[in-house]
Amino acid sequence: MVGLPDYARYAAHVREKHPDREPMTEPEFFRACQQSRYGGRQGRCC
């Protein structure tokens, strides 16, 4: 998706820099990015 960070890059970063943490799954990462970008706002029609 345009404008969202790359999952593979995120997962590699977590594995390299935070070996004690398990990276989010790809769907979890996608939802977290959307939540971060759009928050809990309701979508608009127009």
VENTA-V478073 format. One record per backbone hydrogen bond with DSSP energy under -1.0 kcal/mol. CO is the residue of the C=O (numbers start at 1). NH is the residue of the N-H. If there is no record, write none. Layout:
CO/NH + CO/NH
This chain:
1/4 + 6/10 + 7/11 + 8/12 + 9/13 + 10/14 + 11/15 + 12/16 + 13/17 + 14/18 + 18/21 + 25/29 + 26/30 + 27/31 + 28/32 + 29/33 + 30/34 + 31/35 + 32/36 + 33/37 + 34/38 + 35/39 + 38/41
